[in-house]
Amino acid sequence: MKITLVIFGLSSGGAERVMAIMANYWAERGKDITLITLRSKESDFYPLDQRIKRVALDLYSNEPVFSFKRIFYRLSLLRKAIKESNPDVVISFMTRMNATVLFATIGLSIPVVVSEHIDHRQLPLGFIWNILRKFSYLWANAVVVLTDELRDVASKFVSEKRLHVIPNPAIPVPEDDEEMKPPFDLPSPFIVSMGRLNEQKGFDLLLDAFSRVNNEDWSLIILGEGEEREALESMSEQYGLSSRVYLPGRVNVPSVILRKAELFVLSSRYEGFPMVILEALSCGLPVLSFDCPTGPNVIIRDGIDGVLVPARDVEALSIEMNRLMKDENARNRLAENASSVVERFSTDRIMSLWESLLDEVIR
């Protein structure tokens, strides 16, 4: 089977990581894989199998999003790249990229599967992109969403028969990670969180909650990079937490740090199906999370391998954080069940769902 995967870029995001996992999985099993991005290879964060044909169109620019010149140029080059890959099926990730791919493949007689990775009730697309999605998705052979709740949302603009629920896979953490040295000296004990430093991930809420905890022995490490770095650093200073809050940026092997932590906290305002929870649990780390509208409550078994608190409730997050910091036995009980996430969302199981769908679409 020849599969062409398309995404805007391979920077350090959850959807990008899932696409890299899928591409590597299929390449290792002998499938002919092409991965196309609009961005250049310089923005790549995730490693790819050498057998994957990597096509980077380098079409990123600062022109207005709806510049007609930019749109037609992108569509023509993307269409050419897809045709040259000669695929049996095309898979696209992320809504705007999905619409772009569907327009670019009009008349090519190539089946296209598109995948949504965010809850657009929380992050509106805007009027024009809503219209483009509504019409372009009519041409998709299948639309994949991450949870049953997102399926209900998508059913408003996609027919039920073309909707499929396929969650993200949990990747077992390599055992040799335990022998690796962290890239910086770690405090002890510490809480860890991870994600792009932006409004969605709610690290401002996390800092607020951490400032209310009555325990000055603990530190907080937030892994990731983004546009809110300066604001978060300023908040740390305002709360008097500068000596206990670390913002080291992106880390290539975060599991090295996750394994040393006592607790993982997810403070996102909204999610799709957060890979960071899967990664934390697979490292045997208990997770405390906001109960976002989609994602965390599908992964975390409340009271078994993690704890859920009402979405955006800073006080509730602080109370549970404080309780778990003080109760080592409670953390250990949750940690004992955490790594079973690798079985519940195993790569083989998730990829078998994808392969069944592709077989159906191609037939």
N, C-alpha and C positions, 0 to 999 in steps of 0.2 A: 504494500500500500504506500502511495506517495501522498504525504500530508504537508500542506503549507500552512504555517502559523503566522499570524500577523498581529502586531501590537505597536503602539506608538514608539516605545523605547524599552530598554531593559535596565532601567535604573532600579534603585533599591526599594521597590514597592511590593505589596502582597500579590497583586495580579501578575506582575512581571516575574515574581518568583515561581508562581504556579506554572506559567507558560514555560519557563526554563526547566522545571521538573518534568513536565510532560514531554518536551522536546528530547531531553536526555533519556528519559525512560524508553521512548519509542526508538531512538537511535541505537540504544544498547541492544534492542531486540530486532534489529535489522531492517527497520522501516526507513524509507527514503524521506528525510525531513529537511524542509527549507523553512527558515525563520526570517521573516521580513520585518524591519522596523522603519519608521519614518525618520527617526533620529540616527545619528552616527554611532559607530561602535565605541567612540570615546565615552559615551554615557553608560556603557554596559557595566553592570555590577555583578551579575550572576554568571558563573562559568558555564560554558556549553561544550558538549561532546564534540570532538574534532570531526566526527562524521556528519555533523549537521552543516548544511549549506547556509551560511549566514549572509543575508543581503541587507545592507544598511543604506537606505536611500538618501540620508542626510538632507532631509527636507525641512528641518526645523528653522523657523524664522520668526522675526518680531512683527511681521506684517499683520494688519487687521485680520481677525479670524475668518471673516467672510469676504476677503478680497477675492474677486472672481478669478483673477490671474493666478493667485495662489491655489485656489480650489482646483481649477482645471489642470494646472501643472502637476499637482499631487495625484489627481485621479489618473492622468495619462501615464505617469511613471509607475504608479502602483499597479495599474492594469497590466502594463508591459511586464513588470517583475512577476506578477502572478501567472501570466500566460507562459513566460519562460520557464517557470518551475514545473509546469505541466502536471498539476496535482490531480489526484482522485477526489480530494476534498480540501476545502479551505476552512480554517478555524480562526476566528477573530475574537479578541478580548477588548473590553471597555466600549461604552456606548458610542462615543463619537467616532472611534476607530471602526466600530461595527458598521455604522451608517456609511462611512467612507468606503469601506471594502465592498459593501453591497452595491453602492453606486458604481464602483470601479469594475465590478464583475458582470454588469448588465450585458446579457447576450452571449456570455462565454460558455454557457451550459456546464458550469462547474458548481457542484453543490457547496453551499456555504452554511456553516454553523457559527452562530454568534453567541457570546457569553457575556452576561451582565455581572459586574462585580461590586456594585454599590447600591445602596437604597436611595433611589432618587426622590423619595418623599422627604428625605432629610437634606439631600443635595440636589435641588432642582436643576434641570438641564437648561432651562430658558425656553422661550417661545419657539425660536427658530429651530433649535435642536430637537425639541419635542415633535415638531412637524416633520423634520427629516427622519427621525426615528420611526414615527408612525407609518410613513410611506415606505421607507427602505426595508423595514422589518417584514413587510408583506412578501419580500423576495427571499427571505431567509428560509432555508430548508428546516432548520431547527433553532430554537432559542434556549440556551442553558442559563439557569439561575442557580443560586447557591443554597437556598432554603425553601421550605414549603410556603412560608410567609411571603417571600419574594415572588414565588410562583403566583400567588393570589394577586399580588400587585401587577405583575406582568400580564396576567390574563385580561386586563383592561385594554391592552393594545395588541395582544398576540393571541391567536386561537389556541385553545387548550391542547389540541392534538399536536401542536408544534413545540409545546413547552416541556422542558425536561429539567429535573432537579438533580444536580451533581455537585456535591460539596467539594471543598478543597482537600487535598491529601495531607496527612501527617507524615513527615519524614523521620525515620529513626535517626537519632543522633549518633554519629560514629563514636565507638568506644575510645578510639585513640585521641579524641578531643580532651579526655581527662588528663592526658600527659602534656598537653600544650600549656604554655605559660600565658596568662592574661597580658594584654598589650599595655596595661598600666597597673600600678599597685592598687589593690582592692581594699576598701575599708571593711570592717567587720563589727557587727553584722550589717547587712544592707538589703534593701528592697530594690528590685529592678523593674524598669518599664522600657518599652521599645516602640519606635515608630517615627514617621516623619514629624518634624517639629512644626506642626501646623494646627489650625483651629480645630479640625476634625478630631485629632487625637486627644484633645482635652488635657494637655499637660499643665495648663494653667489651673485646672480644677484639681489635678493631682498635687501640685505644689500647695494649693490652698488647704487640701485635706491633710497633707503631711505637716503643714505648719501648726495644725491643731492637735497633733499627736503629742501626748505627754511622755516622751521618751527621747532623750537627747543622745542616747548611745548609738542609735541607728542612723544610717545614711541612706540616701536615695541616688540611684544611678539611672539616668535616662539615656538610652542608646538611640542615636539617629541624628539627622541633620535637617534643617529646613529654615523657612523664613521667619519663624518665631523665636529663633535662638536669643537674640538680644532682649526681647521682651521677657523671656523666661529667666534669663540671667538677672535682669533687673528685678523681677519678682522675687527671686531667691535672696537678693540683697535686702529688699524691703522686708521680707519675712525673717531676716537674720539667719538664713539657712546656707549662706555661701560656703561655709566650711563643711557642710554635710550633704550638699547636692552636687552631683557630678554630671556634666554634659560632655562626654568624650567624643561625640560625633558617631559616624558610622563605624562599625566593627565587622570585619570580614567573617569572623567565626564567632558569632554572639553566644553560641552554646558554651564556650569557654568561661564566659562570665555568668550565664544563666545557671550553670552547675554549682557555682559558688554562692549563689544568692539564697536567701531564706524564703522569699516571697516574690511573686510577680503580680503587678497591678496593672490592669487595663482601665484607662480613664476616658476612653473615646466617647464623643458625643453621639456618633453613629458608626456603624460598620456594615460590611457585607457578610464575610465569613473570615474573621481575623486569623491570619496565619501565625501571628505572634503568640496567640493562646495555644495553638497546636504545638508550636516549638517549645514554649515554656513547659507545658505538660509532658512532652516527650523527654524533657530533661529531668523529669521527676520533681518538678517545682509546683507547689500549690499556687493557685491563681485566684486573686480577688478582682472582680470586674463589675463595672456598671452593666446592668441588664439592658443593653441597647435593644432597639426594636427588632433587629435581626442579628444572628451570629453567635454571640456569647452563650445564650441559653440553649443553643443546639449542641455546643461543644462541652460546656461545663455542666457537670452533674452536681447541682447545688448541695453542699454538705458532704459530698463524697470525694471529689477531687478539687473542689474549689468553692468559692462563695460568690453569690450574686447579690448586688444591692441595687436599689432603684436608680434608673438612668439619671445622671447629672445631679444626684443627691450627694453633695460634698460632705455634709454632716454624717450621713450613713456610711460613706466610704471611709471617713476618718475614724468612726467608731469601730468598724470591722478591722481596719488596719491596726488600730491600737490593740484590739483584742488578740489578733493573730500574732502581733509582735511580742506580746506578753506570754502567750500560751504555746510553748514549743511542742507540747503533746498534740495540740490541735493541728499545728502545721504538719507534724509528722504523719498524723492520720490521713490528712488530705494527700500528702506526698506519696504515700504507699499506693494510692490508686491512680495517681496522675499518669504514669507512663502507659496505662492501658489504652490511652487515646491513639497510640500507634496501631493498635489492632482495630479499634472502632472505625478509624478513618485511614486504613492502610492504603499505601500507594497502589498495590495490586488490585484492591477492591475498587478504588475510585477509577483507576485506569480501565478496568474491565467495563465499567459503566460507560466510559467514553468510547471504548472500542465497539460496544454493542450499538451505541447510537450512530457511530460512523458507518458501521456495516449496514444499518437500516437506511441511513441517508443515501449512501452510495447505491444500494439496490433500488 
